[in-house]
């Protein structure tokens, strides 16, 4: 990725795809967006290491009532074979009502010919 514009366009599409897979219940597809040694760091919980643990976390979030997410990149830095993304998210329950507003940072790594999430951390804006 050579320009911020290209990186932002990629992230917009990648985030839209992730949100669609989650809403469709494709948790294997969601975990496929992560590197094999990725770490997901959700708030007030232990870190999830590796694709299987990450897939399980997303499945449990859905089972717990999370219905959809909207991700919005606010900034991206390009550092060699990494993209550092920061942004915000809106989480909605299965009934469509907003359940939380988040801020996040994702470190993306080049994995073969594609980019995958390597580190993913987020926190609620609701205290």
C-alpha positions as CSV (number, residue, x, y, z in Angstrom):
1,X,0.0,0.0,0.0
2,X,1.7,3.2,-1.1
3,X,-0.8,5.9,-0.4
4,X,-3.1,6.9,2.4
5,X,-5.9,7.2,-0.1
6,X,-5.4,3.6,-1.2
7,X,-5.1,2.4,2.4
8,X,-8.3,4.2,3.4
9,X,-10.2,2.7,0.4
10,X,-8.9,-0.7,1.3
11,X,-9.9,-0.3,5.0
12,X,-13.4,0.9,4.0
13,X,-14.0,-2.1,1.9
14,X,-12.4,-4.6,4.4
15,X,-14.5,-3.2,7.3
16,X,-17.7,-3.4,5.2
17,X,-16.9,-7.0,4.4
18,X,-16.2,-7.8,8.0
19,X,-19.5,-6.3,9.1
20,X,-21.4,-8.2,6.5
21,X,-19.8,-11.5,7.5
22,X,-20.6,-10.9,11.1
23,X,-24.2,-10.0,10.4
24,X,-24.6,-13.1,8.2
25,X,-23.2,-15.3,11.0
26,X,-20.0,-16.2,9.0
27,X,-17.7,-16.3,12.0
28,X,-15.1,-18.4,10.2
29,X,-15.1,-15.7,7.5
30,X,-14.6,-13.0,10.2
31,X,-11.7,-14.9,11.8
32,X,-10.2,-15.3,8.3
33,X,-9.7,-11.5,8.3
34,X,-7.1,-12.0,11.0
35,X,-3.5,-13.3,10.8
36,X,-2.9,-16.8,12.1
37,X,-1.2,-15.4,15.2
38,X,-3.5,-12.4,15.7
39,X,-4.6,-11.1,19.0
40,X,-8.1,-9.6,19.7
41,X,-8.2,-7.5,22.9
42,X,-11.8,-6.8,23.8
43,X,-12.6,-4.6,26.8
44,X,-12.8,-6.2,30.3
45,X,-11.9,-9.6,29.0
46,X,-8.8,-11.7,28.4
47,X,-7.1,-11.4,25.0
48,X,-8.1,-13.9,22.4
49,X,-5.0,-15.4,20.6
50,X,-5.3,-17.1,17.3
51,X,-8.0,-17.5,14.7
52,X,-10.0,-20.2,16.7
53,X,-10.2,-18.1,19.8
54,X,-11.1,-15.0,17.8
55,X,-13.8,-16.9,15.9
56,X,-15.2,-18.2,19.2
57,X,-15.3,-14.6,20.6
58,X,-17.2,-13.2,17.7
59,X,-19.7,-16.2,17.8
60,X,-20.3,-15.5,21.5
61,X,-20.8,-11.8,20.9
62,X,-23.5,-12.8,18.4
63,X,-25.0,-15.3,20.8
64,X,-25.0,-12.6,23.4
65,X,-27.3,-10.4,21.3
66,X,-24.9,-8.4,19.1
67,X,-26.5,-8.1,15.7
68,X,-24.4,-5.8,13.6
69,X,-21.5,-3.4,13.6
70,X,-20.5,-0.3,11.6
71,X,-16.8,0.5,11.5
72,X,-15.5,4.0,10.5
73,X,-11.8,4.6,9.9
74,X,-10.7,8.0,11.1
75,X,-7.0,7.7,10.5
76,X,-4.4,5.4,9.0
77,X,-0.6,5.3,9.1
78,X,1.5,3.3,6.7
79,X,4.5,1.7,8.4
80,X,6.3,-0.6,6.0
81,X,4.4,-3.9,5.9
82,X,1.9,-2.6,8.5
83,X,-1.2,-0.3,8.4
84,X,-2.2,1.2,11.7
85,X,-5.9,2.1,11.7
86,X,-7.8,4.0,14.3
87,X,-11.5,4.7,14.2
88,X,-14.9,4.3,15.8
89,X,-17.7,1.7,15.7
90,X,-21.4,1.5,16.4
91,X,-22.7,-1.8,17.7
92,X,-26.3,-2.7,17.4
93,X,-28.3,-5.5,18.9
94,X,-30.3,-7.9,16.9
95,X,-33.3,-5.6,17.3
96,X,-31.3,-2.8,15.5
97,X,-31.0,-0.6,18.6
98,X,-27.6,0.9,19.4
99,X,-25.9,-1.0,22.3
100,X,-22.5,0.7,22.3
101,X,-20.2,3.1,20.7
102,X,-16.5,2.2,20.5
103,X,-13.1,3.5,19.6
104,X,-10.5,1.1,18.2
105,X,-7.0,0.5,16.9
106,X,-6.2,-2.3,14.4
107,X,-2.7,-3.1,13.2
108,X,-2.9,-4.7,9.8
109,X,-0.1,-6.9,8.5
110,X,0.7,-7.9,4.9
111,X,0.0,-11.7,4.8
112,X,1.0,-13.2,1.4
113,X,-0.8,-11.0,-1.1
114,X,-3.5,-9.7,1.2
115,X,-3.7,-7.6,4.4
116,X,-5.0,-9.1,7.6
117,X,-5.7,-7.8,11.1
118,X,-2.9,-8.7,13.4
119,X,-3.8,-6.8,16.6
120,X,-7.3,-5.6,17.3
121,X,-8.2,-3.6,20.4
122,X,-11.3,-1.6,21.2
123,X,-12.9,0.2,24.1
124,X,-16.4,1.5,24.9
125,X,-17.1,5.3,24.7
126,X,-19.8,4.7,27.3
127,X,-17.6,4.6,30.4
